[in-house]
Amino acid sequence: MMMTANRMPSPSNRAKAVTVLRGAIRVVSAIALCGLFASGAQAQERYPARPITLVVPFAAGGPTDNFSRVVAERLSKDLGQPVVVVNRAGAGGIIGTQSVATSKPDGYTLLIGTAATHGINLPLYKSLPYHPLRDFEMVAFLNRQSFVLLTAPSMPRNLKEFIATVKANPQKYAYASAGNGTTSHLYAEILKTLAGIDAVHVPFKGSGPALQSILGGQPQFMLESFGFAKGQIQAGKIQALAVGSRKRSVDFPDVPTLTEAGLQGFEPATWSLLAAPAKTPRAIVDQLNAAVNKIMSDRAIVERLDGIGFESIADSTPESATAIVKSEIEKFTQVVTALGIKLD
């Protein structure tokens, strides 16, 4: 797989890209308001009658995997059948996502979709073997996760000095990502454009290996979800320069937002949703929607997820989730076009 991207756009093209990005880089505010009315259809009596496979299209140990296991554990209890998490990582989430898209639409194979699988990949890849909207029934939006700029301890301790250091040494520094086409990759490219810096991209197979590389000092920085790096930040093993939320974190009040630190309006974040193959019966979709909304509104679950950096969403409907996916595809299409990034 080859990535093609402009290292440093010309001044005129960069100005145009920045203008486009300013209007597109926020995660849609509708995520916070995604469900006006919870789904209330009666569940089918015979579903589920056997174990359910929940596919996570990323490596084990990453933030999406950690979140999915919390939800699967509780969903198993509520549905009365095992919900087995299966990691099918690779190609920016494409491998696992495609496997669900081609599965039997009977409610026994489900997907944890993300901003990568259902927002970024469609405009990023020339030939995507699935369509985020056509090949899936959206069950519910589940969470939002703010990203944080993480750096090795050897790097400057504030965003202004970090940008100045990297800008003065083009191609000397590198950033890690969870893989080509992932949110950590694309948001780092946005950061490069907005900050006017040039750094080498080093993709890894998942967020876990990427974060470990930063702890070792090579590469020197990455953008990743705040909660996933919480332990390493608290232990002083890695630096958090700025967070992509609109307000500072309660857990890390000394870490400024990216806007406060100088990158106005840059609020990188990702999200997760539950999806089923297209043509899954609406009664099953509604039953699953009611089940996950109940889980995401449970105080114990909310507090547990908050502890690992997830903002729970508990009032999503299939319709509102679908609308947000459409909006995210439009947003990332603007971003990918402005930055000139394509994956082959």
N, C-alpha and C positions, 0 to 999 in steps of 0.2 A: 504494500500500500504506500502510495507516495503522496506527500502533501506538497502543494504548491502555494506559496504565499509571498507577497512582496515583503522584503526585509524592511525597507524604509521607503514609503511612498514619497513621490515628489512633493514639494511644499503645497502645490495646488491640490493634488489628489489627497494628501493627508488632511488638508483643511476641509475638503468635501467629506472625507470619511469621518472626521471628528464631528462635523455637523450632523451627519446621519446617526452616528452612534449616540450623541447626546439625547436624541429623541427615542432611542430604541433600547438602551442598555438596562433599563429597569425591568424587573420581573413584573408582569402585569398586576396592577393593583386589584384586579378582579379576583385574584387568588384568595385574598383576605375576605372577599365577599362572595365566594364562589357558589354557595348554596342558599338560595332563598327559601326553599322548602325541601325538607327531607322526604325521601321516597317512602311511600307507605303501602305499597302493594303487598298482598298476602304471599308468603313464600310457598313454593311447591312442597307438598308433603314428602315427596320421595327424594328431594335433594337436600343435602348430599347423602348418598348411600355408600360411598367409598372414599378413600383418601383423595385429597386435592393436592396437585403439584403447583407450587408457587415459584415461578421462574424469576430469578434475579439475574439480569444480563451483565453482571459485573462480578469481579473476583470476590471471594470470601474475605471477610475482615474489613471491607470498606464501609463507608457510611450507609450506602443503600442496603447492603447486606445486614449491617447491624440493626437498622430500622426494621427491615423485613422480618427478622427473626422475632423481634418483640411482638409485631402484629400477628405473625403466624402462630405463635404460642397461644395467644389469647383467642384467635379465630378458631383454632382447633377445639378449644373448650366450648366456645359458644355454638359452634356448628355440630359438635358431637362426632367429628371425624378428624383424623390427622391432616394437618396442612403442612406438607413437606417442602421446605425451601431447597431449591436446586439452583446452583450457580452455573450459568452457561455464559462465561465471559468471552470477550474477543470482539475486535473490530468496532470499538466505540459503542458496544451494546447491541450491534446488529445481529450477531449470531443467536443470542438468546431470544431477542425480540422476534426474529423471523421464525424461530421454532414454535413460538406461541401463535403467531399469525396463521401458521399452517396446521395448527392442532384442531382436533374435533371441537366444535362449538357447543360443548355440553356442560361447561362450568367446572370441569375437573382439571383444566390447565389454565392457570391465570398468570398474569405478568405484573411485576412492579416496573412501570414505565417511569422515565425521568425526562428532564429537560433535554438530555442528549438523545434519547431514543424517540421522543415524540415532539421535539421542537427543533433541534439542531440538525439531525441527520438528513432530513428531507432536502433542505437547501444545500447541504454540504457535500453530498455524494451525487455523482452523475447518474449512477444506476443503483438505487436503493431497492433491495429485494422485498420490501414491504411498504405499505403506505400507512402512516400513523392514524389517519382517519378512516380510510376505506376498509382496512383490514382488522379494525378493532372496535369493540364496544367499550366505551369508557364507563367504568363503574363508579369511581369517585376520586376526587383529589384528596390527598392524604396529609401532605406537609409542605413546608417551605424551610429552606436552610440558607442562611446568609453565609457568604464566603468571606474569608479573611486572607490578607496578604501575609504569608509566612516566609521568613528568611532564616538562613543559617546564622548562628551566633556571631560569626566573623563579620557579618555585614553591618552597615550603619543601623542605628537604633530608631530612626524616624524616617518617614516617607520622603521628605524633602532631600535629605542627605543620601538616601538610597537611590533616588532617581538621578541625582547629580553624579553619583559614583558610577552607575551603570551607563549613563549617557556619555560619560567621559571615556568609556572603554568599550566601544562597539564590538559585539561578538565575543568579548572576553567572558562574560557571565552567561549562565544558562538557567532556564526554568524547567521544572518538572511538571508533568501532567499525568492524569490517570490513563492517558492514551489518546491517540489521534482522534479528533472529533468529539472529545468529551467536553463538558462544561469547563473543567479546569484548564483545558487547552484553549478553548475559544475566548474565555474571559481574560486569560493571560495575554492573548493577542490584542484584545481590546485595550488592556492596560498598557501594552507597548505603544499602541497608537496614540492614546490619550496623553501618555507621559513623554512621548517622543524618544523612547529608548529602543535599543536593538539588542536582543538576547537570543541565544540558541535554544530551540525547543528540544527537550529530551523526554519522549513519551515512555511511560511504564505500563505494565499490565495491571492497572488498578491503583486506587488511591493509597492503599497501604504501602506498597513498594515505593511509590513516589514520595510519600512522606518520610520514609526511612532514608531515602537518598538525601533529603534536605538535612536530616539529623546528622548525616555524615559529612555535610558541607559540599557535596557535589551531586546535582546542581545547587545553586545558591538560593533559589526562591520558587514559590508556587502559590497559586490561589486554590484554596480548598475550604470545605465547609468548616465553620468555626467549631462546632461540637466535636468533630472528628479529631481535631488537633488539641482539644482542651487539656488533656492530661499532660502532653508534651510542653504546652505553653506554661501550665502551672508549675511544672518541674524545672522550668528554665532551660529546657533542652532546645527550644526553638523560639524565635521571636515573632510576635504578632504586631505588625506595624500599623495596620488599619483594617477595620471591618466594613463589610458592604451593606450594613443595615442603615436605616434612617436614624436610629438612636444607638447610643453606646450599649454594650452588653452589660447586664447587671453583674455578671460574674467577672468581667474584666473592664471596670469603669475607667481605667487609665488608658485603654486602647481607643484611639479616636476613630470616627467613621472616616471612610475614604473622602467624603465631601469635606469634612473638617480638616483633613490632612492635605487637601489641595486638589483632589480630583473631583470637581463639582459634578454632582448628579450620578456618579458611578456607584451603582448598588448591585453588584454581582450576587446572584443567588441561584439556587436550583430548587427542584421540587420533585415529589414522587406522586404517582397515581396508581390506582389499581385498574387493570384492563383485562378484558376477555376477548377471545377471537370473535370476529364479526359473525353475526347471525346467532350468537348465543341467545337463547330465549329471554325475553324481557323479564319474565317472572324470576328467573335465576339472577339476572343483573340486579333487579330490585331487592331480592333477598340479600345479596352480597353487599349492596349499597347500605341497606339498613344495618347490617352486621358491622361493617367497618366504621360507619358513622357513630355507632354505639361505642365501639372500642376507642375511637379518637376523641370521644367526649368524656371518657372515664378518667377521673381525677388522678388515679394512681398511674395510669398509662401516660397521661399528659405530663405528669411530673417526671416519670422515667425517661420519656423521650426528650423533654426539655433538658434533662441532665446530659444528654449526648448531642444537643444542639438542634433539635427539631421543633419547629413551631407547628403544632398539630392543627389540622383542619377537620372540623367535625360536622359540617352542615352542607356537604357537597351533594349534588345530584348528577346523574349521568349527563344531563343536558348542559349544566354549568361546566362540568369537566370538559366536555367536548368543545364548548365555546372557548375555554381557556387554551386548549391545545391549538385551535385555529389561530388564536391571537399570538401564541408563542411562535408558531411557524412563521407568521407574517413578520414578527419582530426579528427572529434570527435570519430570515431571508434578507432583510435590510442589512444586518450586521455582516453576514457572509459576503454579500455583494460589496459593501463598503470597504471591507478589508481585503477582498480579492483572494479569499481562501477557498481551495477546492481539494477534495480528497479523491484519489482515483482507486 
